[in-house]
Amino acid sequence: MPILKKPSPFYYSMYIYLLSKEDLDLSLFEVLSLGEINKFELNGNMLLINKKVDYEMLAYTKKIFKVICKSEINQIKQKISEIDMKKNYEKSFCIRCLKTDECTNLPSENEVASIVWKSIEKPIVNLKTPHTKLYLIGTAKMAFFCKEIWENKQKFDDRRAHLRPELHPTSLNPKLARAFVNILNKKSFLDPFCGSGGILIEGGLVGCKVTGYDIDPIMIRRSEINLKHYGIKKYILELKDATTINDKVEGIITDLPYGRNSKLENFKIYDQFLKVARKVTNRMIVSLPADVDLEKHLPSLSDWKVEKEFTHYLHKSLSKRTILITY
Ligand SMILES: C[S@@+](CC[C@H](N)C(=O)[O-])C[C@H]1O[C@@H](n2cnc3c(N)ncnc32)[C@H](O)[C@@H]1O
């Protein structure tokens, strides 16, 4: 009787997240923040962790794979032939190979497919709509035989500002707004400059209790119409000046106003806001024009700790900087 080698429990709980190369840093930070993870390995855009985060919410992860077995590249075919394929196969399958730039000599899809084929009783290959999507993923030295457990099919583009019932010309891209919600990682948050509600919508869609303030009654009305349109029920909207807030909140995500006032007037509003926000929360994500000199224009930022910074190019004349600040 052959002795079956049991994979170690670590293999059972190892996952590979295929991150978007669109913004790798943001993509990585989104997963780590949402999953509260500090132990990980990154190879190109493949993130290896041994935790399954609340992935249905993720914006910048493209796919997630559960590792079935792993080994050095030259032993992976042997390893695959040893696994109990019945546990991982359902109805039909297809094999795909993915590798980082450093990976060489990864076995081909055909080679892996023939091993899998031999280890299933009545195998069915389906290249277009397989029930079981098996992947061989190669990094510089290691190969991972995996099963796809999730593919990101969220339709962020369908929620872009001009496709919502009520428009705000400077509304954040919904995918970016969702990443900010995940990075804040709180059950409720406030957007004190909410405009037409772009950030509130992304929070509401993943079950956060969202509160929005705006100084302009037209914007409050627009937010309300948009939130209702997307079926969001847990929200509060109030006509309020963000520089006078005083009710405590779990966190803040906001996109500071620009354009309407002079730059200097805007800097004053930003600084005043940072000062009052310190009294109501200790975790905040703030987007602002990238040309704002943080030290010179925002003295109140010295009361906060800048944990992370991202820059996004919007168009020729505007780039935005987003900071995660805590204290
Ligand atoms: C950049 S927009 C926010 C866009 C928003 N994220 C969206 O998706 O529509 C900034 C908003 O801040 C509002 N605003 C400007 N000064 C304000 C203040 N002192 N208090 C509250 N809201 C203010 C403006 O009316 C504007 O709607």
The ligand as an SDF file (V2000), in Angstrom:
LIG
                    3D

 27 29  0  0  0  0  0  0  0  0999 V2000
  -14.1980   67.4260   -4.7750 C   0  0  0  0  0  0  0  0  0  0  0  0
  -15.8990   67.5790   -4.3680 S   0  0  0  0  0  0  0  0  0  0  0  0
  -16.2830   66.0140   -3.7140 C   0  0  0  0  0  0  0  0  0  0  0  0
  -16.6400   65.0470   -4.7780 C   0  0  0  0  0  0  0  0  0  0  0  0
  -17.2410   63.8050   -4.2280 C   0  0  0  0  0  0  0  0  0  0  0  0
  -16.2330   62.8870   -3.7210 N   0  0  0  0  0  0  0  0  0  0  0  0
  -18.1060   63.0960   -5.2670 C   0  0  0  0  0  0  0  0  0  0  0  0
  -17.9010   61.8990   -5.5250 O   0  0  0  0  0  0  0  0  0  0  0  0
  -18.9880   63.7270   -5.8330 O   0  0  0  0  0  0  0  0  0  0  0  0
  -15.8710   68.6440   -3.0010 C   0  0  0  0  0  0  0  0  0  0  0  0
  -17.2240   69.0360   -2.3700 C   0  0  0  0  0  0  0  0  0  0  0  0
  -16.9270   69.8110   -1.1940 O   0  0  0  0  0  0  0  0  0  0  0  0
  -17.9840   70.7130   -0.9780 C   0  0  0  0  0  0  0  0  0  0  0  0
  -17.4850   71.7530   -0.0420 N   0  0  0  0  0  0  0  0  0  0  0  0
  -16.6960   72.8120   -0.2940 C   0  0  0  0  0  0  0  0  0  0  0  0
  -16.4320   73.4810    0.8520 N   0  0  0  0  0  0  0  0  0  0  0  0
  -17.0600   72.8090    1.8470 C   0  0  0  0  0  0  0  0  0  0  0  0
  -17.1280   72.9650    3.2510 C   0  0  0  0  0  0  0  0  0  0  0  0
  -16.5210   73.9640    3.8900 N   0  0  0  0  0  0  0  0  0  0  0  0
  -17.8430   72.0560    3.9650 N   0  0  0  0  0  0  0  0  0  0  0  0
  -18.4700   71.0170    3.3440 C   0  0  0  0  0  0  0  0  0  0  0  0
  -18.4550   70.8360    2.0180 N   0  0  0  0  0  0  0  0  0  0  0  0
  -17.7360   71.7090    1.2800 C   0  0  0  0  0  0  0  0  0  0  0  0
  -18.3500   71.1820   -2.3600 C   0  0  0  0  0  0  0  0  0  0  0  0
  -19.6820   71.6530   -2.3590 O   0  0  0  0  0  0  0  0  0  0  0  0
  -18.1290   69.9150   -3.2010 C   0  0  0  0  0  0  0  0  0  0  0  0
  -19.3570   69.2580   -3.3790 O   0  0  0  0  0  0  0  0  0  0  0  0
  1  2  1  0
  2  3  1  0
  2 10  1  0
  3  4  1  0
  4  5  1  0
  5  6  1  0
  5  7  1  0
  7  8  2  0
  7  9  1  0
 10 11  1  0
 11 12  1  0
 11 26  1  0
 12 13  1  0
 13 14  1  0
 13 24  1  0
 14 15  1  0
 14 23  1  0
 15 16  2  0
 16 17  1  0
 17 18  1  0
 17 23  2  0
 18 19  1  0
 18 20  2  0
 20 21  1  0
 21 22  2  0
 22 23  1  0
 24 25  1  0
 24 26  1  0
 26 27  1  0
M  CHG  2   2   1   9  -1
M  END
$$$$
